[in-house]
Amino acid sequence: MSEADKCAALVEEFTTEFFAANPVSAAASGLHQYDGQVADLSREGIERRLAYLHEFLQRAAAVDENQLDRLGRYDLGLVKFSAGQQIFQMADMDAAATMPMIYNWQIGVSNYVKRNYAPLPERVAGLVQHLKAIPGVLDAARANLKPALSRPVLTTALGMFGGQVHYLQGELTEQVMAVNDKELMKQFDLARDNAVMALKDFLTFLHRMEKNVSDDFAIGRDRYQKLLWAYEMVDLPLDEVLAIGEADLARNKARLLELASLHFAGHDLRTVVAEMGREHTSSERLIEETRASLERIRQFLLDEQIVSVPSEVRALVEETPPYMRWAFAFMSSPGPFEQVADQAFYYLTLPDPSWPPEKQDEWLTKFDRYTLDDISVHETYPGHYVNFLHMKNAPSRASKVFRATTYVEGWAHYCEQMMIAEAGYGKAEFGVKLEIAQLLEALVRNVRYVNAINMHVNGLSVDEATSRFVADAYMEEATGRAEAVRGTFDPGYFAYNLGKLMILKLRADYQQEQGDSYDRKGFHDRFLSFGSPPIKLLRPLVLAHDDGKLL
């Protein structure tokens, strides 16, 4: 067997093993033979998985990469990256003992009703099996979790699992009522009731843990340095990574203040931002007007030769379903193996009509015409939705499955700057306010980046992190605190900004190589053609000569 064949067999084995060990992720990606199954998160199951991953990495290290072509080395790099990431999560971070959220992912069942990938009775049959597995998942959680969790983690977990109870008892039941099969519905009712009972018992368990809550959330310098490599394949020293983030924050803030002084001289920037927030449409017209704006953005891509859009199928703008109302706006694309490619939803969370008018209006300020267009660029064209369309054409199963957050969120965040500040989208219609909105969103990502490192490595408190969001990203106290709290249990939320910076560096290197032959659309199409990998693995595929410098 040639070294190339040996490598291909290893990659296929690992990918298949990954699906078997992570059936919820496999089903979400469109492989519905895994419907109804959950991961084995018992301590014994985790130890078996770790043993396989370590043994696999030993076999992968024995492959002679000099005998592989670029795509062979790429696929091998992807599976080694995924194996290392899983080991870090399970061993170094001990996620099963410290992060209740991983169990919440296992019990999520909305995929069975979100998309019509099969007749409803067939989907409900898989749903019933998944519901039956929920008590076992929660038993594993009780056995694994440490008695003292950090306060933000526990508070977040209580909200998540409480939301699951409401969802199973409410929206989920309503969504399956159309099934005209009494026996199947009887099974559903029993499985749902048992799952709800198990969830309520687990919530009681979590509430008992509140008396042992810890305010210690920092993962420390050594683990953070490992996290950078395990999650994103970044091996620069932490202090250098932090300095790069601070410099980018300073650049964006200086540009924002420059625009404000040029166009709104004598006006306080926060007042300008507040006035922009009042320029929004009504709840009744938000969906319709967003659909129209998406067509404008999409046409701009085509007219300006920004990037290929490999499908005429549009992202569908819909109101966020009640069970998903945890964000203002987000993209929900099918998995890379899903057959229902026409069911990619761009969700907008409208204000609750039962709220007082002033609260509804406050909510809509988040959808001012400038910020909403910036978010739409991020989520749809050419951000996440266009990334998804290209992902379906990635060259291998592994490249469709294993991805890095710095690529996925970095690309979408890069698109905001590239489209608005560089390509000039919306400048004639919106003037400088669209770039101001883009810079405000960029500053939120900037502060996440520097706060994440400082909170987990340099002792920054939640109060101090909140102050940075208020001072440098011009956020209100409440929203700034929510962002700071997220950083306590999401140390990797630097990925938006760090990913954007790595893409800008890759683009500059590509442009230098191409010289007068450089083509923006050519770069973007090549960038998107290999999946969503760590930028370190992508660079040798995009560049003729990669010097390995990520930033």
C-alpha positions in Angstrom: 0.0 0.0 0.0 1.4 3.4 -1.0 1.8 6.1 1.6 -1.0 8.1 -0.1 -3.3 5.1 0.2 -2.3 4.5 3.8 -3.1 8.2 4.6 -6.4 8.1 2.8 -7.5 5.0 4.8 -6.4 6.7 8.0 -8.4 9.9 7.2 -11.5 7.9 6.3 -11.2 5.7 9.4 -10.9 8.8 11.7 -13.8 10.5 10.0 -16.1 7.5 10.4 -15.0 7.0 14.0 -15.7 10.7 14.7 -19.3 10.3 13.4 -19.8 7.2 15.6 -18.4 8.9 18.7 -20.4 12.2 18.0 -23.7 11.0 16.5 -25.5 14.3 17.3 -23.0 16.2 15.3 -23.2 13.7 12.5 -27.0 13.9 12.3 -26.8 17.7 12.4 -24.4 17.6 9.4 -27.0 15.7 7.4 -26.1 12.0 8.1 -29.4 10.9 9.4 -28.5 7.3 9.9 -27.2 8.7 13.2 -30.6 10.1 14.2 -31.7 9.1 17.7 -28.2 8.4 19.0 -26.1 10.4 21.5 -22.5 10.3 22.5 -21.2 8.1 25.4 -20.2 10.7 27.9 -19.7 8.3 30.8 -16.3 8.5 32.3 -15.5 5.1 30.8 -16.7 6.2 27.4 -14.5 9.3 27.6 -11.4 7.2 28.6 -12.0 4.9 25.7 -12.3 7.8 23.3 -9.1 9.4 24.6 -7.2 6.1 24.2 -8.3 5.8 20.6 -7.3 9.4 19.9 -3.8 9.0 21.3 -3.3 5.7 19.5 -4.6 7.3 16.3 -2.1 10.2 16.5 0.7 7.7 16.9 -0.3 6.0 13.7 -0.8 9.3 11.9 2.6 10.5 12.9 4.1 7.5 11.2 2.9 8.6 7.8 5.6 10.0 5.6 4.1 13.3 4.6 6.9 13.9 2.0 5.2 11.2 -0.1 1.8 13.0 0.0 0.5 15.6 -2.4 -0.8 18.9 -1.0 -4.4 17.7 -0.5 -3.2 14.5 1.2 -1.1 16.5 3.7 -4.1 18.8 4.1 -6.5 16.0 5.0 -4.0 14.4 7.3 -3.5 17.7 9.0 -7.2 18.1 9.5 -7.7 14.8 11.2 -4.7 15.3 13.4 -6.0 18.8 14.3 -9.4 17.4 15.2 -7.8 14.6 17.3 -5.7 17.1 19.2 -8.6 19.4 19.8 -10.7 16.6 21.2 -7.9 15.5 23.5 -7.5 19.1 24.8 -11.3 19.4 25.4 -11.6 16.1 27.2 -8.3 15.9 29.1 -6.8 19.4 29.5 -10.1 21.3 29.9 -11.9 18.2 31.4 -15.1 19.6 29.8 -17.2 16.7 31.1 -16.5 17.8 34.7 -16.5 21.5 34.3 -18.8 22.5 31.4 -22.5 21.4 31.7 -23.1 22.9 28.3 -21.7 19.9 26.5 -24.6 17.8 27.8 -27.0 20.4 26.6 -25.7 19.9 23.1 -26.3 16.2 23.4 -30.0 16.6 24.4 -30.9 19.2 21.8 -33.6 17.8 19.5 -34.7 20.8 17.4 -33.0 19.4 14.2 -35.7 16.8 13.9 -38.3 19.5 13.3 -36.3 22.4 11.9 -35.9 21.0 8.4 -38.0 18.7 6.3 -35.2 16.2 5.4 -37.7 13.3 5.6 -41.4 12.7 6.2 -42.5 14.0 9.6 -43.4 10.5 11.0 -39.9 9.2 10.1 -38.3 12.2 11.8 -40.5 11.8 14.9 -39.4 8.1 15.2 -35.8 9.3 15.4 -36.8 12.0 17.8 -38.5 9.5 20.1 -35.2 7.5 20.3 -33.3 10.7 21.1 -35.7 11.7 23.8 -35.3 8.2 25.4 -31.6 8.8 25.6 -31.8 12.1 27.5 -32.1 10.6 31.0 -28.9 8.6 30.4 -27.0 11.8 29.2 -28.1 13.6 32.4 -27.0 10.6 34.6 -23.6 10.9 33.0 -23.6 14.7 33.7 -24.4 14.1 37.4 -21.6 11.5 37.7 -19.0 13.6 35.9 -19.5 17.2 37.1 -17.4 18.6 39.8 -19.2 19.8 42.9 -18.0 23.4 42.5 -18.5 25.0 39.2 -17.8 28.6 38.3 -20.7 31.0 38.9 -21.1 32.1 35.2 -21.0 28.5 34.0 -23.6 27.4 36.5 -25.9 30.4 35.8 -25.7 29.8 32.1 -26.3 26.1 32.4 -29.4 26.7 34.5 -30.8 28.9 31.8 -30.0 26.4 29.1 -31.5 23.3 30.7 -34.5 25.3 31.9 -35.1 26.4 28.3 -35.0 22.7 27.2 -37.9 22.0 29.6 -40.0 24.8 28.2 -39.1 23.7 24.6 -40.0 20.0 25.1 -43.3 20.9 26.8 -44.2 23.7 24.4 -43.0 24.3 20.9 -41.7 20.7 20.3 -45.0 19.2 21.1 -46.8 21.7 18.9 -44.5 20.9 16.0 -45.2 17.2 15.9 -48.9 17.3 16.4 -49.5 16.8 12.7 -48.4 13.2 12.9 -51.4 11.0 12.3 -50.1 7.8 14.0 -51.6 7.2 17.4 -49.0 4.6 18.4 -46.0 6.8 17.4 -47.5 9.8 19.3 -48.1 7.6 22.4 -44.4 6.7 22.3 -43.5 10.4 21.8 -45.6 11.5 24.7 -44.0 8.9 27.0 -40.5 9.7 25.9 -41.0 13.4 26.2 -42.5 13.2 29.7 -39.6 11.0 30.9 -37.1 13.4 29.4 -38.8 16.4 31.0 -38.8 14.6 34.4 -35.1 13.9 34.0 -34.4 17.5 33.1 -36.3 18.8 36.1 -34.4 16.4 38.4 -31.2 17.7 36.8 -32.1 21.3 37.4 -32.7 20.5 41.0 -29.2 18.9 41.1 -27.7 22.1 39.5 -29.6 24.3 42.0 -28.1 22.4 44.9 -24.6 23.1 43.4 -25.2 26.9 43.9 -24.1 26.7 47.5 -20.6 25.5 46.3 -20.3 28.0 43.4 -16.8 29.3 42.7 -15.8 32.7 41.4 -12.6 31.3 39.9 -13.0 31.0 36.1 -9.5 31.6 34.7 -7.9 28.7 32.9 -4.4 30.1 33.3 -1.5 30.9 31.0 -0.3 27.3 30.2 -3.7 26.0 29.3 -4.5 29.2 27.3 -1.4 28.8 25.3 -2.4 25.2 24.6 -5.9 26.3 23.7 -4.6 28.6 21.0 -2.9 25.7 19.3 -5.6 23.1 20.0 -8.5 25.2 18.8 -6.8 27.3 16.1 -3.3 26.0 15.4 -1.8 29.4 16.5 1.6 28.9 18.1 2.7 32.5 18.8 3.5 33.5 22.4 0.4 34.7 24.2 1.9 38.2 24.9 2.6 38.7 21.2 -1.0 37.6 20.3 -2.3 40.0 22.9 -0.2 42.9 21.6 -1.5 42.2 18.1 -5.1 42.4 19.4 -4.5 45.6 21.3 -2.9 47.2 18.2 -5.9 46.3 16.0 -8.3 47.6 18.6 -6.4 51.0 18.6 -6.6 51.2 14.8 -10.3 50.6 14.7 -11.0 53.0 17.5 -8.9 55.7 15.9 -10.7 55.2 12.6 -14.1 55.4 14.3 -13.2 58.6 16.1 -11.8 60.0 12.8 -15.0 59.4 11.0 -17.1 60.9 13.8 -14.9 64.1 14.0 -15.1 64.5 10.2 -18.8 64.0 9.8 -20.3 64.7 13.2 -18.1 67.4 14.6 -19.3 68.8 17.9 -21.5 65.8 18.6 -20.8 63.2 21.2 -20.1 59.8 19.6 -22.5 58.0 21.9 -25.3 60.4 21.0 -24.6 59.8 17.3 -24.8 56.0 17.9 -28.0 56.4 19.8 -29.5 58.4 17.0 -28.5 55.8 14.5 -30.2 53.2 16.6 -33.5 55.0 16.3 -33.3 54.6 12.5 -35.1 51.3 12.3 -38.2 49.9 10.6 -41.2 48.4 12.4 -41.6 44.8 13.5 -44.2 44.3 10.8 -41.8 45.3 8.0 -38.5 44.0 9.3 -38.6 40.6 7.6 -39.8 42.0 4.3 -37.3 44.8 4.2 -34.4 42.5 5.2 -35.3 40.2 2.3 -35.0 43.1 0.0 -31.7 44.2 1.5 -30.3 40.7 1.0 -31.0 40.9 -2.7 -29.2 44.2 -2.8 -26.2 42.8 -1.0 -26.1 39.6 -3.2 -26.3 41.7 -6.4 -23.4 43.8 -5.2 -21.3 40.7 -4.8 -22.1 39.7 -8.4 -21.7 43.2 -9.9 -18.4 43.9 -8.1 -16.9 40.5 -8.7 -16.4 39.9 -5.0 -16.8 36.1 -4.7 -18.7 33.3 -6.5 -22.1 32.5 -5.2 -22.4 28.8 -6.3 -26.2 28.6 -6.0 -29.3 30.5 -7.0 -31.0 29.2 -3.8 -31.5 32.1 -1.5 -31.1 32.3 2.3 -34.6 32.4 3.7 -35.3 35.3 6.0 -37.7 34.2 8.8 -38.7 35.2 12.3 -36.7 33.2 14.9 -38.7 30.3 16.2 -39.7 30.7 19.9 -37.3 28.0 21.0 -34.3 29.7 19.4 -34.8 33.3 20.7 -31.3 33.5 22.2 -29.8 35.9 19.7 -30.9 39.0 17.7 -30.0 37.6 14.3 -28.2 34.5 13.1 -27.8 32.1 10.2 -28.9 28.5 10.5 -27.6 26.6 7.4 -28.1 22.9 6.7 -25.2 20.6 7.4 -22.7 19.9 4.5 -24.3 16.5 3.8 -27.9 17.6 4.1 -30.1 17.2 1.1 -32.4 20.1 1.9 -30.1 22.8 0.8 -33.1 25.1 0.2 -33.8 25.3 3.9 -31.1 27.7 5.1 -32.6 30.2 7.4 -31.5 33.7 8.3 -33.4 34.3 11.6 -34.3 37.7 13.0 -35.7 37.8 16.5 -38.5 40.2 16.6 -39.6 41.9 19.9 -42.3 40.0 21.8 -45.7 41.7 20.9 -46.7 41.3 24.6 -43.9 43.7 25.7 -44.7 47.4 26.4 -44.2 49.6 23.3 -41.1 51.3 24.7 -39.4 47.9 25.3 -40.3 46.8 21.8 -38.8 49.9 20.4 -35.6 49.5 22.5 -35.2 46.0 21.1 -35.6 47.3 17.5 -32.7 49.7 18.0 -30.5 46.6 17.6 -31.9 46.4 14.1 -31.1 49.9 12.9 -30.7 50.0 9.1 -26.9 50.3 9.3 -26.1 47.6 11.9 -28.6 45.2 10.3 -26.9 45.5 6.9 -23.6 44.9 8.6 -25.0 41.8 10.4 -26.5 40.6 7.1 -23.2 40.8 5.4 -21.7 38.7 8.2 -24.5 36.1 8.3 -25.4 35.7 4.7 -23.7 37.4 1.7 -20.8 36.8 1.5 -20.4 35.6 5.1 -21.7 32.4 6.7 -24.3 31.5 4.0 -21.8 31.8 1.1 -19.2 29.9 3.2 -21.8 27.1 3.6 -22.5 27.0 -0.2 -18.8 26.5 -0.9 -18.4 24.0 1.9 -20.7 21.6 0.1 -18.1 21.4 -2.7 -15.1 20.9 -0.4 -12.7 18.2 -1.8 -13.2 15.5 0.9 -15.4 14.3 3.7 -12.8 15.4 6.2 -12.7 18.9 4.7 -16.5 19.1 5.0 -16.5 18.1 8.7 -13.5 19.5 10.6 -13.3 23.2 10.9 -11.8 26.0 13.0 -13.7 28.9 14.5 -11.1 31.4 13.4 -11.9 30.4 9.8 -15.7 30.3 10.2 -16.2 33.5 12.3 -13.0 35.1 10.9 -14.3 34.9 7.4 -17.7 36.4 8.3 -16.1 39.2 10.3 -13.6 39.8 7.5 -16.5 40.2 5.1 -17.9 43.1 7.1 -14.7 45.1 6.7 -14.0 43.9 3.1 -17.5 44.7 1.9 -18.2 48.0 3.7 -14.8 49.7 4.4 -13.0 48.4 1.3 -15.4 47.5 -1.5 -17.8 50.4 -0.7 -21.0 48.5 -0.3 -23.8 50.9 0.8 -21.7 54.0 0.7 -23.9 55.8 -1.8 -27.1 54.9 0.1 -26.0 55.1 3.7 -22.9 57.3 3.7 -20.5 57.1 6.6 -23.0 55.6 9.0 -22.6 52.1 7.6 -18.9 52.2 8.2 -19.5 53.5 11.7 -21.8 50.6 12.3 -19.2 48.2 10.9 -16.5 49.6 13.2 -18.7 49.4 16.2 -19.2 45.7 15.6 -15.5 45.3 15.0 -14.7 47.0 18.3 -16.9 44.5 20.1 -14.8 41.7 18.6 -11.6 43.6 19.4 -12.5 43.8 23.1 -13.6 40.2 23.2 -10.1 39.3 21.9 -8.1 41.3 24.4 -10.5 40.6 27.3 -10.5 36.9 26.8 -6.7 36.7 27.2 -6.5 39.2 30.0 -9.4 37.5 32.0 -7.9 34.0 31.8 -4.2 34.8 31.9 -3.7 38.3 33.5 -6.3 38.4 36.3 -8.8 40.8 34.6 -12.0 40.8 36.6 -15.6 40.8 35.2 -16.1 44.4 36.3 -12.8 45.5 34.6 -13.8 43.5 31.4 -17.2 45.2 31.4 -15.5 48.6 31.7 -13.4 47.9 28.5 -16.6 47.0 26.5 -18.2 50.3 27.7 -15.1 52.4 27.1 -13.7 50.9 23.9 -16.7 49.3 22.2 -19.2 52.0 23.2 -21.6 49.5 24.7 -24.1 50.0 27.5 -23.3 48.7 30.9 -25.8 45.8 30.8 -24.7 44.5 27.3 -21.1 45.0 28.2 -21.4 43.0 31.3 -23.2 40.2 29.4 -20.2 40.1 27.0 -17.8 40.0 29.8 -19.6 37.2 31.6 -19.5 35.2 28.3 -15.8 35.5 28.3 -15.5 33.7 31.6 -16.8 30.4 30.1 -15.9 31.0 26.4 -12.2 31.7 26.4 -12.0 31.2 22.7 -14.3 34.1 21.7 -11.2 35.9 20.4 -11.8 33.8 17.2 -13.7 36.5 15.3 -11.0 39.1 15.4 -8.0 36.8 15.4 -9.4 34.9 12.4 -10.0 38.2 10.5 -6.4 39.3 11.1 -5.0 35.9 9.9 -7.2 36.2 6.7 -5.9 39.7 6.0 -2.3 38.5 6.4 -3.0 35.6 4.1 -4.6 37.9 1.5 -1.6 40.3 1.7 0.8 37.4 1.2 -1.3 36.1 -1.8 -1.4 39.5 -3.3 2.3 39.9 -3.0 2.8 36.6 -4.8 0.4 37.4 -7.5 1.6 40.9 -8.2 -0.3 42.5 -11.1 -2.2 39.3 -11.6 -3.9 39.6 -8.2 -7.7 39.2 -8.4 -9.9 39.7 -5.4 -12.6 37.3 -6.5 -9.9 34.7 -7.3 -8.5 35.0 -3.8 -11.9 34.7 -2.2 -13.0 31.7 -4.3 -9.7 29.9 -3.6 -10.0 30.7 0.1 -13.5 29.2 0.3 -12.7 26.1 -1.8 -11.2 23.8 0.8 -13.7 23.8 3.6 -13.2 25.8 6.8 -9.9 24.7 8.2 -7.4 26.3 10.5 -5.7 29.1 8.5 -2.3 27.4 9.2 -3.5 24.3 7.1 -5.0 26.5 4.4 -2.0 28.7 3.7 0.0 26.0 1.8 -3.0 25.4 -0.5 -3.5 29.1 -1.3 0.1 30.2 -1.5 2.8 28.9 -3.8 5.4 29.5 -1.1 4.1 29.6 2.5 6.5 31.2 5.1 4.3 29.9 7.9 3.7 33.4 9.4 0.0 33.6 10.5 0.0 37.2 11.7 
